[in-house]
Amino acid sequence: MDITTGHNARQRGFDPLLAEAPPLDAADPGYREERDASGAAAAVARFSAHAESDPDAVWGALRRHELDVRVAGEDPGPAFGRILDDWLRTIAADERPGDAESSARVNVPSRDIALVNALSARGFSPTGIRAVRPLPRGALAPAPALPAELDGAVVRTATLDDVPALGALDARLLALDAHFAGVTERPGAAAMFAEAYRARLRTAPDTTWVLERPTGITGCIHVMPDADSPEPDTLALAASGGQYLVVMYLDESERGAGTGAAFCDMAHRLLDADGSPYTVLSYAVANPRSGPFWSRMGYRPVVTEWQRRPAVLAV
């Protein structure tokens, strides 16, 4: 049995929103494979390292061990577990126990429950969800005109003058999400985010919106093409050409009255009117607000990131 062929057939059965996975390179030094009577698994281990000043350093630990997995058969859990054991032994030879700047990460289809026990038994926790909202059927409403009034505030398209405020809001979102293990606060994050917004607004000025009151900007939403998203290693979707909702953040003063849902709905109507076939985003599993909110907004999980951080648990 070709494991990737079996993997794709299995995946089509539980989540047609995911694209077929490409074959793994059996000649790759990080390749490993396991088979038994109930199932099979194959994977390629990869590693990346980042300096603390690297813009990508905020997206996790500085040293990231990742596993690209294929599973096949009725019960691939045991074979997958043996691959995890072999991979973790290799990591243990390179990493110091308890070092939080190391991580071991695996992205798996959210609906593939056969893999959950193998990950959980080895100290992995679900840290991130990639969720998708397909273009609603019959979404023919015209785009809302901006600027627009919303709960006494104004929603408008961001400008270059908003860059410092956008960077500050994004840094506050990073500080919030850092509580949930998926990202990491780094020195100078606000300035780094501000520069990224400056570049985005120069090339795509119609993809960032702010919520503004007389006291200042209290919220923002930013999207970019899914193909340019900051998650290049996640599992691909069967569809293409959608938008990635990179950032949505509201000041605490705006929460609890439905303003966030209305702001998000306005962004969705702008995207729907533009014909985006889907919108995708990521959120922290442990954030008690995120999952319920995004579910109400029409998103459903497709990929779950499981992580051990530190990669080698302290004894």
C-alpha positions in Angstrom: 0.0 0.0 0.0 1.3 3.4 -0.9 1.0 5.4 2.2 0.3 8.8 0.6 -2.4 7.3 -1.7 -4.0 5.7 1.3 -3.7 9.0 3.3 -5.4 11.0 0.6 -8.2 8.5 0.2 -8.8 8.5 4.0 -8.7 12.3 4.2 -11.3 12.7 1.4 -13.6 10.6 3.5 -13.6 12.9 6.6 -12.7 16.4 5.2 -13.1 17.3 1.5 -12.0 20.9 2.3 -8.3 19.7 2.5 -6.2 19.3 -0.5 -4.5 16.0 -1.4 -1.0 15.7 0.2 2.0 15.3 -2.1 4.2 12.3 -1.8 7.0 12.4 0.8 10.6 11.9 -0.3 11.8 8.6 1.0 15.4 9.6 0.3 15.1 12.6 2.7 17.4 12.1 5.8 14.4 12.9 8.0 12.1 10.3 6.4 10.7 7.5 8.6 8.0 4.9 8.0 6.1 2.4 10.1 3.5 -0.3 9.2 1.4 -2.9 11.0 -1.7 -4.9 10.4 -4.0 -2.0 11.2 -2.4 0.9 9.5 0.7 2.7 8.3 2.4 6.0 8.8 5.2 7.9 7.1 6.7 11.3 7.9 9.6 13.7 7.2 11.1 15.6 10.1 12.2 19.2 9.5 14.0 21.8 11.6 14.2 25.6 11.5 16.0 28.1 13.7 15.4 31.8 14.1 17.2 34.7 15.7 15.2 36.6 18.3 15.3 39.6 16.0 13.9 37.7 13.1 10.3 38.8 12.2 9.3 35.1 12.2 10.5 34.6 15.8 7.1 35.7 17.2 5.4 32.7 15.7 6.8 30.2 18.2 10.0 29.0 19.7 13.4 29.9 18.2 14.1 26.3 17.4 11.2 24.4 15.7 11.1 20.7 15.0 8.2 19.9 12.7 6.9 16.6 11.3 5.1 16.3 7.9 2.9 13.3 8.3 0.9 10.8 6.1 -1.2 8.0 7.6 -3.3 5.3 6.0 -5.4 2.3 7.0 -8.2 1.7 9.5 -6.2 2.5 12.6 -2.9 4.3 11.9 -2.5 5.5 15.5 0.0 2.8 16.6 2.2 3.2 13.6 2.0 7.0 14.0 2.9 6.7 17.7 6.1 4.7 16.8 7.1 7.4 14.4 6.6 10.1 17.1 8.7 8.0 19.5 11.6 7.8 17.0 11.4 11.5 16.2 11.3 12.5 19.8 14.4 10.4 20.5 16.2 12.2 17.8 15.2 15.6 19.1 16.3 14.6 22.6 19.8 14.2 21.4 19.9 17.9 20.2 17.8 19.8 22.7 18.1 20.6 26.4 15.3 19.4 28.6 13.0 22.2 29.7 14.2 24.7 27.1 11.1 26.7 26.1 12.9 28.1 23.0 12.5 24.6 21.5 9.3 23.1 20.2 8.1 20.0 18.4 5.0 20.6 16.2 2.7 18.5 14.1 -0.2 19.7 12.0 -2.9 17.1 11.5 -6.5 17.3 10.1 -8.8 18.3 12.9 -11.2 15.6 12.1 -8.7 12.8 12.2 -9.4 11.6 15.7 -7.3 8.4 15.2 -4.2 10.4 15.8 -5.2 12.2 19.0 -4.3 9.5 21.6 -0.8 9.0 20.1 -0.1 12.7 20.4 -1.6 13.2 23.8 0.2 10.2 25.3 3.5 11.8 24.3 2.9 15.1 25.9 1.6 17.0 22.9 -1.2 19.5 23.3 -3.5 21.2 20.7 -2.3 24.8 20.5 -3.7 26.2 17.3 -6.7 25.8 15.0 -6.8 26.7 11.3 -10.4 27.3 10.5 -12.3 28.1 7.2 -15.4 30.0 6.3 -16.5 29.2 2.8 -18.2 31.8 0.7 -21.9 31.6 1.7 -24.2 30.4 -1.0 -26.1 33.2 -2.6 -23.8 35.8 -1.1 -24.8 38.5 -3.6 -25.2 41.5 -1.3 -23.2 44.6 -2.3 -20.2 45.6 -0.3 -20.9 48.1 2.5 -19.8 51.6 1.8 -16.9 52.9 3.9 -16.6 54.8 6.1 -19.6 53.5 7.9 -21.0 54.0 11.4 -20.9 51.1 13.8 -22.2 51.3 17.4 -21.2 55.0 17.7 -17.7 54.4 16.1 -16.6 54.7 12.5 -15.3 51.8 10.4 -13.0 52.9 7.6 -10.1 51.8 5.4 -6.7 52.1 7.1 -4.2 54.6 5.9 -0.4 55.0 6.3 -1.1 57.5 9.2 -2.6 54.6 11.1 0.6 52.5 11.0 1.8 53.2 14.6 -1.7 52.4 16.0 -2.0 49.2 14.0 1.5 48.0 15.2 0.5 48.7 18.8 -2.8 46.8 18.5 -1.1 43.9 16.8 1.5 43.8 19.6 -1.3 43.7 22.2 -2.8 40.8 20.3 0.6 39.0 20.4 0.8 39.6 24.1 -2.6 38.1 24.6 -2.0 35.0 22.4 1.4 34.4 24.0 -0.6 33.1 27.0 -1.7 30.1 24.9 1.7 28.7 23.9 1.5 29.2 20.1 3.3 32.5 19.8 6.0 34.4 21.7 6.4 38.0 22.7 9.7 39.5 21.3 11.4 42.8 21.9 10.4 45.4 19.3 7.3 43.5 18.1 5.2 46.7 17.8 7.7 48.4 15.6 8.2 45.2 13.5 4.4 44.9 13.0 4.1 48.6 12.2 6.7 48.2 9.4 4.8 45.2 8.0 1.6 47.2 8.0 3.4 50.1 6.2 4.5 47.7 3.4 1.0 46.1 3.2 -0.8 49.3 3.0 1.4 50.5 0.2 0.8 47.4 -1.9 -2.8 46.5 -0.8 -4.5 49.5 0.7 -8.0 48.0 0.7 -7.3 45.0 3.0 -7.0 46.7 6.4 -9.9 48.3 8.3 -10.0 50.1 11.5 -12.7 50.8 14.1 -12.2 54.4 15.3 -13.7 56.5 18.0 -12.9 60.2 18.9 -10.4 58.8 21.4 -8.5 56.9 18.7 -8.4 53.5 17.0 -9.9 50.8 19.1 -9.9 47.9 16.7 -8.6 46.5 13.4 -9.0 43.7 10.9 -6.4 42.8 8.3 -6.6 40.3 5.5 -4.1 39.1 2.8 -4.3 36.4 0.1 -4.2 33.0 1.6 -1.3 32.1 -0.6 0.7 34.8 1.2 -0.3 33.8 4.7 2.2 33.5 7.5 1.5 29.7 7.8 3.3 28.2 4.8 3.8 24.8 6.4 0.2 24.1 7.4 -2.0 21.6 5.4 -3.2 23.0 2.2 -6.9 23.5 1.3 -8.5 22.0 -1.8 -9.7 25.5 -2.8 -7.5 28.4 -3.7 -7.7 32.1 -4.1 -9.2 32.9 -0.7 -8.3 35.4 1.9 -6.4 34.9 5.2 -7.8 36.9 8.1 -4.4 37.7 9.7 -5.5 40.0 12.5 -8.7 40.9 14.3 -8.3 42.8 17.5 -10.5 45.0 19.6 -9.7 47.0 22.7 -11.2 45.5 25.8 -13.5 48.5 26.0 -15.2 47.3 22.8 -15.9 43.8 24.0 -19.1 42.2 25.3 -21.6 44.4 23.4 -21.6 42.7 20.0 -19.3 45.3 18.3 -16.7 42.7 17.4 -19.3 40.5 15.7 -20.7 43.4 13.8 -17.2 44.6 12.8 -16.3 41.1 11.6 -19.6 40.8 9.7 -18.8 44.0 7.9 -15.4 42.6 6.9 -17.0 39.4 5.7 -19.5 41.3 3.5 -16.6 43.2 1.9 -14.8 39.9 1.2 -18.0 38.2 0.0 -18.9 41.0 -2.4 -15.4 40.8 -3.8 -16.0 37.1 -4.5 -13.4 35.6 -2.2 -14.2 31.8 -2.3 -13.3 31.4 1.4 -11.7 33.1 4.3 -9.3 31.3 6.5 -7.8 32.2 9.9 -6.0 30.7 12.9 -6.7 31.0 16.6 -5.4 29.6 19.9 -7.2 26.5 21.1 -6.9 27.6 24.8 -8.3 31.1 24.3 -11.7 30.8 25.9 -13.2 33.4 23.6 -11.8 32.5 20.2 -13.3 29.1 19.4 -16.9 30.1 20.3 -16.6 33.5 18.6 -15.2 32.2 15.3 -17.7 29.3 15.2 -20.5 31.9 15.5 -18.9 33.8 12.6 -19.2 30.7 10.4 -15.8 29.1 10.7 -15.0 25.5 11.3 -11.7 23.8 12.1 -9.8 22.0 9.4 -6.3 21.7 10.8 -5.0 21.4 14.4 -1.5 22.2 15.4 -0.2 19.9 18.2 2.9 21.0 20.0 5.3 20.1 22.7 7.1 23.1 24.1 9.7 22.6 25.3 10.4 19.9 22.7 12.1 17.8 25.4 10.1 17.9 28.6 11.9 18.7 31.8 12.4 15.6 34.0 
